Amino acid sequence: MEIIKNDPDRRFPDFYIACGLQDVLLEANRSIARALSEAGAKVTYEEGEGIHDWYFWDTYIQHVLKWLNYTAERQ
């Protein structure tokens, strides 16, 4: 991560990450969101009730679609 932080030419896209509070990948998602943010990336991170399944994704796809429209308008 230090290599990324110290690279003067680094550029990141904006990131949207969502994870369920009961998801087995919760800590991994928290970790990558934190690392990206610390490296200078703009990260939108959300957590909510749920596991790694279609029910969670079906809910959060609505969030990411709103977020995508927002980021498209900014560019």
Protein Blocks (a to p, Z undefined) as FASTA:
>chain_A
ZZmmmmmkbccddddddddfkbcklmmmmmmmmmmmmnopacdddddeddddfklmmmmm
mmmmmmmmmmmmmZZ
